[in-house]
């Protein structure tokens, strides 16, 4: 596999993971569920799925 093919493969995987995360957060937001996220120091915090979806949108 060439380096170019490898880069494309990893880009496709990254995009798939982002899409799956978004779909999961959208489902959880519709159900009013919470999700666990880590802060900058790695400590876990529970937030609403709506807030996590907004954070994901900011990153994208």
C-alpha positions in Angstrom: 0.0 0.0 0.0 1.5 3.3 -1.0 1.8 6.2 1.4 -0.9 8.1 -0.4 -3.3 5.2 -0.1 -2.5 4.9 3.6 -3.2 8.6 4.2 -6.6 8.2 2.4 -7.4 5.1 4.4 -6.7 6.9 7.7 -8.7 10.0 6.6 -11.6 7.7 5.7 -11.4 6.0 9.1 -11.3 9.4 10.9 -14.3 10.6 9.1 -16.2 7.4 9.9 -15.4 7.8 13.6 -16.6 11.4 13.6 -19.8 10.5 11.8 -20.5 7.6 14.3 -19.9 10.0 17.2 -22.2 12.6 15.8 -25.0 9.9 15.3 -24.5 8.6 18.8 -24.7 12.1 20.3 -27.8 12.9 18.3 -29.6 9.7 19.5 -28.6 10.5 23.1 -29.7 14.1 22.8 -33.2 13.0 21.5 -33.5 10.7 24.6 -32.2 13.4 27.0 -29.3 11.3 28.1 -25.9 12.3 29.5 -22.5 11.5 28.3 -19.1 11.4 30.0 -16.3 13.6 28.6 -12.8 14.3 29.8 -11.6 17.8 30.6 -8.1 19.1 29.7 -6.5 17.3 32.6 -8.2 14.0 31.8 -10.8 14.1 34.6 -14.2 12.7 33.6 -17.3 15.0 33.7 -20.9 14.2 32.9 -22.7 16.6 30.5 -25.8 16.5 28.5 -25.6 15.0 25.0 -26.9 18.4 23.7 -23.9 20.1 25.1 -21.5 17.5 23.8 -23.0 17.9 20.4 -22.4 21.6 20.5 -18.8 21.0 21.6 -18.3 18.6 18.7 -19.7 21.2 16.3 -17.3 23.8 17.6 -14.3 21.5 16.9 -15.4 20.7 13.4 
